[in-house]
Amino acid sequence: MARHERPVDPTAGPLSSFAHELRKLRVEAGNPTYRRLAEVAGYSASTLSAAASGMRQPSLDVLLAYVGACGGDTAHWRQRWLELDEELRSASSASAPADPARAETPDPTPAEPLATPLAESPSAVTAGDPAAPATGESTGGVAGPAHDRSAGPPRHRKLRRRLALAAVAVAGLAGTAAVVPMTQLRWPASGATAAAGTTTTTACPATTVDAAFTAVTYGGGVHVRSEPRRDQGILYTIPPGCVVGLTGYCLGERITDSTSQTPDIRWFTLADGGLIASGVVHGNPPTGLEPSRCRGDRPGPATIALAIAPDVTGPGGWRLSATGTHLEIVGFAAYYADDPALPAERRWHQIGLTGMAAPPFDLVWKLDSLSVPPGSTAEIPVAAVACLGGGAPTDVLDVRAARPDGSSTAKALPLTADQRLAARRTACLYP
């Protein structure tokens, strides 16, 4: 039997009141267990439980993941966190807090540069599919505080990532006094480690006013390179907990995202020209920002073609196969009603997101009662979309009408602008 939470008195102080409201939010969400919340939020059940314990202020990252998993208003709770933080700071003395675990920023000690390439890790695909090979970049070394550590690869894209801009705004406010301009420019300064050819920073870089967007470093820090590939030398390493200003992004080597285990080919550009992989920071470019060119970049996807056939490995499934030009990540989506009794209520559903070394991009879709009711003769539109990463669709897509017998139409289906946009966004969602 699950242990009951320690009661909190909402009148006992700001922390207790905050915890009481968090627990109320979980009750209003149907009172899911912390283990269930952990599956969505990407943090361990104990970390989420501690956030609502009333013992200490949770990190903003954990709070937003908790609130998002409960379906709460993240903007409202971000403001509540700011108010609590200000209240606790005002109530404390000018000296450092007695409990160092309340500190929001991770240990600034930078990670050691990678000495050897990392082993490849599988990208996220739908259950039952062979994992597609994809590389991942992680600096290892020092991790963040225990209350701010991820529970491991979640089944969904972590809400941490989707809410990164909120975290960035707060981190920027809380950490402004500690931000010191970086002395390293595009190339390593003298005194760099001879063996690795890198310089490790001990301070966060100054965020330039002309930044197009920002991101937050985490884990053991982030390696900055001259080209969007891991075989390029490391120019320097930015420590974890830094808010970095970014001027744009270009396309390069596919990296497995550290939090969602999904592939990503975007590399973000720093003001000094250095590049960091999208998959190792929290933050995304604004919608509509197109990739720019950089030295050593790769071309973006240009064409895609979808083929659909019965799955020969077992009954009740279709094999989807996408080929094209400059493809590295493909998302699949299908258009059907959640309830077969309400065929007019159709919408796009993601089938899977996969990254592979080379086409074809294959994925087996096991049909269910929601997608194809028994005896149905209706065709189901299925889309294959070229993605740059999770949450980063392109306008390169192909849509075919899949038939119940496992075949598909010879010609691509035309879509309205709204349908096209919905198909693109759904296919490239973080699974």
C-alpha positions in Angstrom: 0.0 0.0 0.0 1.3 3.5 -0.9 2.5 5.5 2.1 0.3 8.6 2.7 2.0 12.0 2.4 2.9 13.9 5.5 0.2 16.5 6.1 1.1 20.1 5.5 -0.5 23.1 7.2 -1.1 25.8 4.6 -1.0 28.5 7.3 2.4 27.4 8.6 4.4 29.5 6.1 5.1 30.2 2.5 6.6 26.8 1.7 3.8 24.9 3.4 1.2 27.0 1.6 3.0 26.4 -1.8 3.1 22.6 -1.1 -0.5 22.6 -0.2 -1.5 24.2 -3.5 0.7 21.8 -5.4 -1.0 18.8 -3.8 -4.4 20.4 -4.5 -3.4 20.6 -8.2 -2.6 16.9 -8.2 -5.9 16.0 -6.7 -7.7 18.1 -9.3 -5.8 16.2 -12.0 -7.4 13.0 -10.7 -4.9 12.3 -8.0 -2.4 10.3 -10.1 0.4 8.5 -8.3 3.8 10.1 -8.2 5.1 7.1 -10.1 2.5 7.9 -12.9 3.5 11.6 -12.9 7.1 10.6 -13.2 6.4 8.8 -16.4 5.2 12.0 -18.0 7.4 14.6 -16.2 10.7 12.9 -16.7 11.7 13.1 -13.0 11.7 10.4 -10.4 8.6 9.9 -8.1 10.7 10.9 -5.1 11.8 14.1 -6.7 8.2 15.1 -7.5 7.0 14.1 -4.1 9.7 16.2 -2.5 8.5 19.2 -4.6 5.2 19.1 -2.8 6.6 18.2 0.6 6.8 21.7 2.0 10.3 21.0 3.3 12.2 23.2 0.7 11.6 25.1 -2.4 11.7 22.9 -5.5 13.8 24.0 -8.5 11.8 25.8 -11.2 12.6 23.0 -13.6 11.0 20.3 -11.4 8.1 22.5 -10.5 7.2 23.2 -14.2 7.5 19.4 -15.0 5.2 18.6 -12.0 2.6 21.2 -13.0 2.7 20.2 -16.7 2.2 16.6 -15.8 -0.9 17.6 -13.8 -2.2 19.7 -16.7 -1.8 22.9 -14.7 -1.2 26.5 -15.9 2.6 26.7 -16.1 2.6 30.5 -16.6 0.7 30.9 -13.4 3.0 28.5 -11.5 6.1 30.1 -12.8 4.9 33.4 -11.3 4.0 31.6 -8.1 7.6 30.2 -7.9 9.0 33.7 -8.4 6.8 35.1 -5.7 7.8 32.3 -3.3 11.5 32.7 -4.1 11.3 36.5 -3.4 9.4 35.8 -0.2 12.0 33.3 1.0 14.9 35.6 0.1 13.3 38.5 1.9 12.7 36.4 5.0 16.3 35.1 5.1 19.4 37.0 6.2 21.9 38.5 3.8 24.1 35.4 4.4 23.9 32.3 2.3 21.0 29.9 3.1 21.7 27.2 5.6 20.5 24.5 3.3 22.6 24.5 0.1 20.2 22.2 -1.6 17.9 25.2 -2.1 20.4 26.7 -4.6 18.8 26.7 -8.1 21.9 26.7 -10.2 23.9 23.4 -10.5 27.5 23.0 -9.4 29.4 25.3 -11.7 32.4 23.0 -11.9 32.8 22.2 -15.6 33.0 18.7 -17.0 36.2 17.3 -18.4 36.2 17.3 -22.2 35.4 14.0 -23.9 38.5 12.0 -24.5 36.9 9.3 -26.6 33.7 9.2 -28.8 30.6 8.1 -27.1 28.9 4.8 -28.0 25.9 5.1 -30.2 22.5 4.9 -28.5 19.2 4.0 -30.1 16.7 6.7 -31.1 13.1 6.7 -30.0 10.8 4.7 -32.2 7.5 3.1 -31.6 7.2 0.0 -29.5 8.1 -3.2 -31.4 10.3 -1.5 -33.9 14.1 -2.2 -34.2 15.9 0.8 -32.7 17.5 3.0 -35.3 21.2 3.9 -34.6 21.8 7.5 -33.6 24.6 9.2 -31.9 24.3 11.0 -28.6 26.5 13.8 -27.2 26.9 14.1 -23.4 29.8 15.6 -21.5 29.4 13.3 -18.5 31.2 14.6 -15.4 29.4 16.7 -12.8 25.7 16.3 -12.6 23.2 18.8 -11.2 21.8 18.7 -7.7 20.0 15.6 -6.6 16.6 17.3 -6.6 17.2 18.5 -10.2 18.3 15.2 -11.7 16.3 13.5 -14.4 14.7 10.1 -13.7 16.0 8.7 -17.0 14.8 8.6 -20.6 11.0 9.4 -20.4 8.5 8.0 -22.8 7.4 11.5 -23.7 9.5 14.5 -24.5 10.3 16.0 -21.1 8.1 19.0 -20.2 11.4 20.5 -19.1 12.3 21.1 -22.7 9.0 22.5 -23.9 9.0 24.9 -20.9 12.6 25.9 -21.3 11.9 29.5 -22.2 10.1 29.9 -18.9 13.0 28.5 -17.1 15.4 30.6 -19.0 13.6 33.8 -18.0 13.8 32.9 -14.4 17.4 31.7 -14.6 18.3 34.9 -16.2 16.8 36.9 -13.3 18.3 34.7 -10.6 21.7 34.4 -12.1 22.4 37.8 -13.6 24.7 38.8 -10.8 26.8 35.7 -11.3 27.2 36.0 -15.0 30.7 37.1 -16.0 31.7 37.8 -19.7 33.6 35.0 -21.2 37.2 35.6 -22.2 37.3 32.9 -24.9 36.4 33.8 -28.4 35.8 31.5 -31.4 39.2 29.8 -31.1 40.8 28.4 -27.9 42.8 30.8 -25.9 46.4 30.2 -25.0 46.7 27.8 -22.1 44.1 25.4 -23.5 44.6 21.7 -22.6 47.2 20.5 -25.0 45.9 16.9 -25.3 42.3 17.8 -26.0 42.9 21.3 -27.5 40.1 22.8 -25.4 39.5 25.5 -22.9 37.2 24.9 -20.0 35.3 27.9 -18.7 34.4 28.5 -15.0 31.9 31.2 -15.7 28.8 31.5 -17.9 29.1 33.5 -21.1 27.5 36.9 -21.3 24.1 36.8 -23.1 24.2 39.2 -26.0 21.4 41.6 -26.7 21.0 40.4 -30.3 20.3 36.8 -29.3 17.5 35.3 -31.3 16.7 32.8 -28.5 18.3 31.3 -25.4 19.0 27.9 -23.9 20.1 26.5 -20.6 23.1 24.1 -20.2 22.8 21.2 -17.8 24.4 17.8 -17.0 28.2 18.1 -17.0 28.3 21.1 -19.2 28.3 21.7 -23.0 31.1 21.4 -25.5 31.4 24.2 -28.1 32.8 23.3 -31.5 33.9 25.0 -34.7 31.7 22.8 -36.9 28.5 20.9 -36.3 30.1 17.5 -35.9 31.6 15.7 -32.9 34.8 14.8 -34.7 35.7 18.5 -34.6 37.9 19.7 -31.7 36.3 21.2 -28.6 36.9 24.9 -28.5 35.8 25.3 -24.9 33.2 23.9 -22.5 30.4 25.9 -20.9 29.5 24.8 -17.4 26.0 23.6 -16.4 23.3 26.0 -15.3 24.2 28.8 -17.8 21.8 30.8 -19.9 23.4 31.2 -23.3 22.3 33.5 -26.0 22.0 32.0 -29.5 21.9 33.8 -32.8 20.5 31.0 -35.0 21.2 27.4 -35.9 22.5 25.3 -38.7 22.2 21.6 -39.6 24.9 19.0 -38.9 25.5 15.6 -37.3 22.5 13.8 -35.8 22.7 13.8 -32.0 20.5 11.9 -29.6 18.7 14.3 -27.3 19.9 13.8 -23.8 16.5 14.0 -22.1 14.1 12.5 -24.6 16.4 10.1 -26.5 15.1 11.5 -29.8 17.3 12.4 -32.8 18.1 16.0 -33.6 20.3 17.5 -36.4 20.2 21.2 -35.2 23.3 22.9 -33.9 22.8 26.3 -32.2 25.1 29.2 -33.0 26.7 31.3 -30.3 27.6 35.0 -30.8 31.3 34.1 -31.2 30.5 31.6 -33.9 30.9 28.5 -31.8 28.3 25.7 -32.2 26.5 23.5 -29.6 24.3 20.6 -30.3 20.6 21.2 -29.7 20.2 17.8 -28.0 22.4 18.8 -25.0 20.7 22.0 -23.9 17.2 23.0 -22.8 15.7 25.5 -25.4 14.3 25.7 -28.9 14.5 28.3 -31.7 11.3 30.4 -32.1 8.7 29.1 -34.5 9.5 30.2 -38.0 13.2 30.6 -37.6 14.9 28.9 -40.6 18.3 27.2 -40.4 21.3 29.3 -41.6 24.6 28.2 -43.1 27.7 27.4 -41.1 31.1 25.9 -41.9 30.8 22.1 -42.3 27.0 22.1 -42.3 24.9 19.6 -44.1 21.9 20.3 -46.5 18.4 20.1 -45.2 15.8 17.5 -46.3 14.6 18.2 -49.9 12.2 15.4 -50.9 10.4 12.5 -49.3 8.2 9.6 -50.6 6.1 7.3 -48.5 5.3 3.7 -49.3 2.8 1.5 -47.3 2.5 -2.3 -47.4 1.1 -5.0 -45.2 3.4 -6.1 -42.4 4.7 -9.5 -43.2 6.0 -10.2 -39.7 2.5 -10.4 -38.2 -1.2 -9.8 -38.9 -2.9 -6.5 -38.2 -0.2 -4.1 -39.2 1.3 -1.9 -41.9 4.9 -1.3 -42.7 5.6 2.4 -43.5 8.7 3.2 -45.4 10.0 6.7 -46.3 12.8 7.5 -48.7 14.0 10.9 -50.0 16.9 13.3 -50.4 19.0 14.4 -47.4 16.7 12.7 -44.9 17.9 11.8 -41.4 14.8 12.1 -39.2 11.3 11.1 -40.3 8.0 11.4 -38.3 4.8 9.5 -39.2 1.2 10.5 -38.4 -2.2 9.1 -39.3 -5.6 10.9 -39.6 -8.5 9.1 -37.8 -11.1 9.5 -35.1 -10.4 8.5 -31.5 -13.9 7.0 -31.4 -14.9 5.0 -34.5 -18.5 5.9 -33.7 -17.8 9.5 -34.4 -16.0 9.5 -37.7 -16.4 13.2 -38.1 -14.1 13.8 -35.1 -10.9 12.8 -36.9 -7.5 14.3 -36.1 -3.9 13.6 -36.7 -2.2 11.1 -34.4 1.6 10.5 -34.2 2.7 7.0 -35.1 6.4 7.4 -34.4 9.6 9.5 -34.9 12.7 7.8 -36.1 16.3 8.7 -37.1 18.5 6.4 -39.1 21.9 6.5 -40.7 20.4 6.2 -44.2 17.0 5.6 -45.9 14.7 3.8 -46.0 13.1 4.9 -42.7 10.9 1.9 -41.8 8.3 1.7 -39.1 5.6 -0.9 -38.3 2.2 0.4 -37.3 0.1 -2.1 -35.5 -3.5 -1.2 -36.2 -6.0 -1.0 -33.4 -9.7 -0.6 -32.8 -9.3 3.2 -32.7 -7.6 3.6 -36.1 -9.4 0.8 -38.0 -12.7 -0.5 -36.6 -13.7 -4.1 -37.6 -15.1 -4.4 -41.1 -14.0 -0.9 -42.0 -13.4 -0.1 -45.6 -12.4 3.6 -45.0 -9.0 4.8 -46.2 -6.8 6.5 -43.6 -4.5 9.4 -44.6 -0.9 8.7 -43.4 1.8 11.3 -43.5 5.6 11.0 -43.6 7.4 14.2 -42.6 11.0 15.2 -42.7 11.9 16.5 -39.3 15.0 18.4 -38.0 14.3 17.0 -34.5 11.5 16.6 -32.0 9.2 19.6 -32.3 11.0 20.8 -35.5 9.0 19.8 -38.6 9.8 20.9 -42.1 7.5 21.4 -45.0 8.8 18.3 -46.7 6.1 15.7 -46.5 4.2 13.0 -48.4 0.6 11.9 -47.6 -0.9 8.7 -48.8 -4.3 7.1 -48.3 -3.8 3.7 -46.6 -6.4 1.1 -47.3 -7.5 -1.7 -44.9 -5.8 -4.3 -47.0 -2.5 -2.7 -46.3 -2.0 -1.0 -49.6 -2.0 2.7 -50.4 -3.1 5.1 -53.1 -0.7 5.7 -56.0 -0.9 9.4 -55.8 -0.2 11.7 -52.8 -3.2 13.2 -51.1 -3.6 17.0 -51.4 -4.1 18.8 -48.1 -5.3 22.3 -47.2 -2.8 24.6 -45.6 -4.2 24.0 -42.1 -4.3 20.2 -42.6 -0.7 20.3 -43.9 0.4 22.2 -40.9 -1.3 19.9 -38.4 0.2 16.8 -40.1 3.7 18.3 -40.0 3.5 19.3 -36.3 2.0 16.0 -35.2 4.4 13.8 -37.1 7.4 15.6 -35.6 6.2 15.8 -32.0 8.4 14.4 -29.2 7.0 10.9 -28.7 
